[in-house]
Amino acid sequence: MNQLKAIAKQHKGTRLFLVFSSILYALTVILQAYFLVTIVDAVFLQSASFTEIVPYLMGLLCALVARSALSYVNGRAGVKMATKVKQQFRQSLLKKYTRNPLQTSLQGQSGHKVSVFMDAIDEIDSYFSKYVPQVIQTSIVPLFIWIAVSMEHVSTGIIMIITAPFIPLFYIIIGIMTQKKSEEQMDKMALFSGRFLDTLQGLTTLKLFGKSKQQKDVIRQSSLDFRDATMEVLKVAFVSSLMLELISMLSIGIIALEVGIRLVVFESISFYTAFFVLVLAPEFYLSLKDLGTAFHTGRGSMGAATKIQEELEQEEHNVQWGEASVDNAFDSPPHISLDGVGFQYGEEGFALKSICTTIEPYEHVAIVGRSGAGKSTLLYLIAGLLPKTEGEIMVNHQPLSHYKEADWFERISYITQHPYIFAGTIRENIALGSNIAASTEQVERAAHKAGIADLIQSLEQGYDTPIGEGGRGLSGGEKQRIAIARAFLKQPSIVLFDEPTTGLDLYTEQILQQSINELSKNATVISVAHRLHTIRNADKILFLANGELANQGTDAQLMKASTDYANMVSVQQEGVER
Ligand SMILES: Nc1ncnc2c1ncn2[C@@H]1O[C@H](COP(=O)(O)OP(=O)(O)OP(=O)(O)O)[C@@H](O)[C@H]1O
């Protein structure tokens, strides 16, 4: 709540405008009542002619037009403020997600993030577009009306001042209930979205394990939970509007009774006064009631704001970057050294400890070790995708954090077992590798070098074949080749491979290996490797065990120095021979 209030306070200009237009609005309400009552009084009690009331009719028309215009302008100012705030929130979330892409993709459910990013942010709209303008309007309009009524008839003013507090009191109670319920609703919606997307992505796995029915029930349950939470919010909304209506009707009734008795029984007030008071009384309560409704939606927004805040406050470990241009530091592959580099997942998670090594330009380095030894984690650290928690990664004798993030990523290619293929054409997917618009010829040359050109040409739409989500499916090997084509277009100084050939048949592996060799001619290559030939041909092998660098050297050196390494190689060898 305080956070939304603080944001609203930042929009000083809009709030001042709303104060000014609300004052004008209050005056138009009073003027409208004045002209209406004067016209009725003149026509029915003083038998005035049409020409006599023309100025009042014009006045009434002007008041009506001004009131509508001010109401429109007020609404527009609120909507504009809401649009700006939503934009700010979306930018902050997007920045948070992109600051640490690896953490974003690994942590939490994607559906949950989409739900917070889209629905929760939309939900805060009403706080700025309705609640804030209404709070300002309600602090001004009833006060002006009360002054006008009290000046005309004091006892009505007294009734108003006694009955009015019941309305805010009631909606404060209701509002508090609403916020809790709307927080629950947001929770349920995020849970539902998360489960739905998760299930959609894992549909094949679920089918294969015969768990689709079970999962269907889980989704059904979370959708029912979301429905129930929504109904709870609506229930409070309905009860609150019914109660607000009741309180204001009762209050107007009391005023009407008092005025009626004075007019008819005691004849102590004029028709003009009675009518003027009766026209303005509903306006007085209407404004308070409107705040009640806005308060309800505002509280809902606060629930959503809490969700967004939780997402924004989630602990993040960012990689530090500097301002130095890589261009000035190196054109060709740089000298890299890891000086006691370490990293830990969370407080108690897996830790990579004190890795010390050097990687010379154009060297081919293989990172090997058992599953879970920390190979991918080390590659993430070198790539600048994870922040080191100890030591330093030095690039050309400067810490990696010294360089500009964009410059560094421009110089490296990172190819994993599962490269991401975006929804688009093959051409667009390959062209992703280039920062500037790649020409048709460049894309085709890259595809050729990656060994995928023949396959693409055999397709009916060639390079314009849609792939990725909603497009043509690609095999693992084809995806790898698209990724390698991207790398050819990029011409990086450092190529990082995370077991790119694992799981591919020997023929595809050979094609890929040729491309990798070609790519390696102009770059330093660091690869997480399982295959013997990658390991054996490497200039240097980093042998990891339980997050520590157990040994490093060439294959021949390690075979002598480490029995664990020799065992691993012999197991590999057996696998190949068999
Ligand atoms: N996001 C994460 N949060 C917490 N722990 C993680 C995370 N990612 C990986 N780990 C853990 O860190 C350890 C090392 O993982 P890593 O992927 O680096 O191993 P690896 O040697 O590449 O394994 P493999 O050969 O099986 O791919 C594993 O125990 C893994 O469970």
The ligand as an SDF file (V2000), in Angstrom:
LIG
                    3D

 31 33  0  0  0  0  0  0  0  0999 V2000
   19.9830  -23.5580  -10.5410 N   0  0  0  0  0  0  0  0  0  0  0  0
   20.5170  -24.4210   -9.6720 C   0  0  0  0  0  0  0  0  0  0  0  0
   20.2130  -24.3020   -8.3710 N   0  0  0  0  0  0  0  0  0  0  0  0
   20.7560  -25.1380   -7.4560 C   0  0  0  0  0  0  0  0  0  0  0  0
   21.6070  -26.1330   -7.7630 N   0  0  0  0  0  0  0  0  0  0  0  0
   21.9470  -26.3020   -9.0450 C   0  0  0  0  0  0  0  0  0  0  0  0
   21.4210  -25.4520  -10.0800 C   0  0  0  0  0  0  0  0  0  0  0  0
   21.9270  -25.8600  -11.2540 N   0  0  0  0  0  0  0  0  0  0  0  0
   22.7390  -26.9160  -10.9880 C   0  0  0  0  0  0  0  0  0  0  0  0
   22.7500  -27.1790   -9.6640 N   0  0  0  0  0  0  0  0  0  0  0  0
   23.5050  -28.2340   -8.9930 C   0  0  0  0  0  0  0  0  0  0  0  0
   24.8850  -27.9820   -9.1700 O   0  0  0  0  0  0  0  0  0  0  0  0
   25.5900  -29.1850   -9.3770 C   0  0  0  0  0  0  0  0  0  0  0  0
   26.4670  -29.0720  -10.6140 C   0  0  0  0  0  0  0  0  0  0  0  0
   25.6360  -28.9090  -11.7300 O   0  0  0  0  0  0  0  0  0  0  0  0
   26.2380  -28.8210  -13.1930 P   0  0  0  0  0  0  0  0  0  0  0  0
   25.1120  -28.7150  -14.1310 O   0  0  0  0  0  0  0  0  0  0  0  0
   27.2670  -27.7640  -13.2130 O   0  0  0  0  0  0  0  0  0  0  0  0
   26.9410  -30.2320  -13.3320 O   0  0  0  0  0  0  0  0  0  0  0  0
   27.5520  -30.9350  -14.5930 P   0  0  0  0  0  0  0  0  0  0  0  0
   28.8910  -31.4130  -14.1870 O   0  0  0  0  0  0  0  0  0  0  0  0
   27.4720  -30.0540  -15.7780 O   0  0  0  0  0  0  0  0  0  0  0  0
   26.5430  -32.1640  -14.7480 O   0  0  0  0  0  0  0  0  0  0  0  0
   26.0610  -32.9570  -16.0680 P   0  0  0  0  0  0  0  0  0  0  0  0
   27.2530  -33.5810  -16.6770 O   0  0  0  0  0  0  0  0  0  0  0  0
   25.1280  -33.9490  -15.5130 O   0  0  0  0  0  0  0  0  0  0  0  0
   25.3870  -31.9450  -16.9450 O   0  0  0  0  0  0  0  0  0  0  0  0
   24.5610  -30.2900   -9.4680 C   0  0  0  0  0  0  0  0  0  0  0  0
   24.5750  -30.9890   -8.2340 O   0  0  0  0  0  0  0  0  0  0  0  0
   23.2510  -29.5600   -9.6520 C   0  0  0  0  0  0  0  0  0  0  0  0
   22.2160  -30.2400   -8.9970 O   0  0  0  0  0  0  0  0  0  0  0  0
  1  2  1  0
  2  3  1  0
  2  7  2  0
  3  4  2  0
  4  5  1  0
  5  6  2  0
  6  7  1  0
  6 10  1  0
  7  8  1  0
  8  9  2  0
  9 10  1  0
 10 11  1  0
 11 12  1  0
 11 30  1  0
 12 13  1  0
 13 14  1  0
 13 28  1  0
 14 15  1  0
 15 16  1  0
 16 17  2  0
 16 18  1  0
 16 19  1  0
 19 20  1  0
 20 21  2  0
 20 22  1  0
 20 23  1  0
 23 24  1  0
 24 25  2  0
 24 26  1  0
 24 27  1  0
 28 29  1  0
 28 30  1  0
 30 31  1  0
M  END
$$$$
